[in-house]
Amino acid sequence: MQIELLPGPTNVIRFPLEERVRPSIMLLHEIEPDVRELMNLAAAFQFTEPNLGVERAADQEAAAYIAEQILPAEPHELKLQLDALLQPVVDEAVEACRTAHAASKSAAAAHEKLYGATVGTGYCLGPLEARAASLTQHAVRLLIEAYNYCQRAHGVSRAVWYARRGEAWRPFDATEEAERFLLGKTAAG
């Protein structure tokens, strides 16, 4: 375990619980990559930008699967089947985020080593520069993949949320979602 010092008091040590906690949609909200950073990274490295339609497609696909394969079901059986649908997708997304985070740490360590060599001796920088660049590109690719996995998990989670509440699934509408979350309005009004 690496000790990470945070700004502020020096007697505070942060333990990376996100590496040990059981995968859940709440954990995924905490560790998923930020789309704004990903857009900048994709542009900087000339990679394909993250697909912003993954969440809606996964939401619609999961809703169709739930309607065709799971509903109607007894409440206990419904919970088990919905959990069986959601948990593997969340597990996959959390693992992708953890892998991307580890790759980012490796890239940062390589850049620190390169900086130390540049300031210290300036000798034999070519291989260190190549390694730092390679690890950074790999980390960016993994972050974009992790983002896509997260969006898929959020889409499936939304469809499962509707099924658990016994509501009919509706396509995503930004205005409706904003009212529901920000103003506390329900679908009934």
N, C-alpha and C positions, 0 to 999 in steps of 0.2 A: 504494500500500500504506500502510495506517495502522499506526503503531507502537503496540502495546498494552503498557503497562507493567504488570508483575505485582508483587504484594506481595513484598517481600524485597529482594535486591540490585538496585541500579539499573543495573548494567551487563549485565543479561540482557534480551535482546529475543526475543520469541516471534514466530516466523514461522508464519503460518496455513497449514500444509501441507494441511489438510483442503480448502482451496480449490483445490489444484493436483493432488492425488494422484488416480490413476486410481480410479474407483468400484469398490468391493468390499464384500462383506458385513462385513468387519472394519472398514472405514471407516464403514460405516453404523452399527455398534455404537457408535462414538465420537461421531458427530454427531447421532444421532436425538434428537428432543425427549423430555423426561422426562414420562411419563404423569401423575405426581403434579402437576407444574407445570401441565400442560394442563388437568387437572380443575379446579384452582383458577382458572385463567384463564377457562375456559369458564363457570364459575359466576359469576365477577366480571363478565363481559361479557354474561352471559345467552345464551351460544351453546349449540348442541347439543354435548354432550360427545362426545369421540372414541369411535368404535365399537370396543369391545373384542373383538368377535368376528371382526374382519377376518382376523387371523392364522390362526385355525383354519379359517375358510372357504377361505382361499387355499391352505392346506396340503392340505385335502381335495380341492379342485378341481385343484391341481397333481398330486397323487398319482393322481387318476383319469385325467388327461391323460397322465401318464407311462405308466400301465398300459395305456391304450388305444392310444396313438399312438407311443410310443417303445420300450417293451419288447416282445419281447426284441431286443437289438441287439448287435453286436460291440462289444468294449470301447472301441476308438478312436471308433467312430461314436456309442456311448452318451455318451462324454465330450463330444463336439462338440454333440450334441443337448441334453444337459442344460445345458451352458454357454449354448447359444442360448436356452434357456428361462429361465434364471436371470438372465443379464447384463442384458437390457433392463429387467427389473423393478427390479434393483438400481440401474441407471443412473437410472431415473425417480425412485426414492426419494432417491438422493443429490442429484439436481438439485433436488428439492422441498425437501430440508433446506437446501441452499445458498441457495435463493431465500428461504426463511423466515428464515434467519439474516441475510441481507442486509436484509430488511424489518425485522427486529428492530433492527439497527444504525441504520437510518434513523429508526425510531421513537425510539430512545434519543437520537439526535442532535437530533431535534425537541424532545424533552423538555429536553435540556440548553440548547437555544436559548431555550426558554420560561422556564426557570429563570433564565438569564442576564438576560433581559428583565425578569422579575419583580423580581429583586434590583437590577438596574441602574436602569431608568427606570420600569417599571410602565406604560409607554405602549403602547397598541395591542396589548393582550394577546389580544383576541378571536380574531383570525385565527391567531395562534400556538397558542392553546389548541385551536382547531378542527382545525388541521393535526396537532398532536401526538395528539389523540384519534383522528383518522381513520387516521393511520399505525399507531397502536397496535392498533386494531381489525383493520386489514388484516393486521398481523403475526400476531395471534392466530389469525385464520382460516387463514393460510398454515401456521402451526405445527400446527394440528389436521389440515390436509390432509397435511402432511409426515408426521405420525405415522401416519396411515392408510396412506400409501404404504409407510412403513417396516414396518408390521405385515404388509402384503401381501408384501413382499420376504422377511421372516422366515418366513412361511408357505411360500412357494415354496422357500426355501432348505432348510427342514426336509424337504420331500418329495424334493428333489434329493439331500439328504444320505443318505436311506434308499436311494434308487436307486443312488447311487454305491457304497454299501457292499454292494449286492446283497441287502439285507434287505427283507422284506415291510413295507410301510407300515402303521403303526398309528396310530389317532387319538391325539391329545395326551392324556397322563395326567400331571397335575402330580406325583403321588407317584413315578411311574416316572422322570420327567425329573429330579427332585431326587436320586433315588438314583443315576442314571446320572452326573450332573454332580458332585454333592457327595461321593458315596461311591465313585465309580469303578466301579460295577457295570455289567455289560453286560446285554443282553437275555437272554442264556442263563443268567445268574446268576453 
